[in-house]
């Protein structure tokens, strides 16, 4: 089983727009070690992060962070250890459009 440590996704989505930060591609499994959120705005903002199994339509059951406040010009690192299977999706959203999301982890060939 080959394992690749990598940046899995980086994005600054438009305000209040769901964006798929990372989708597990075919014949892989993934461990998300860390997601960082950086607020580039002089004002506080909120963010959402969800994990959707097998690309399911987003519902309230999928959120791991919902309208979490992040202060101006601050960043946070979420050390999560989330395990994902093929076609699972990490989706993010910000209230301001001035948040940057990064996901780091390991892809495993299966």
Buried (B, 14 or more C-beta within 10 A) or exposed (E): EEEEEEEBBEBBBEEEEEBBBBBBEEEBBBBBBBBBBBBBBEEBBBBBBBBBEEEBEBEEEBBBBEEBEBEEEBBBEBEBEBEBEBBBBBBBBBBBBBBBBBBBBBBBEE
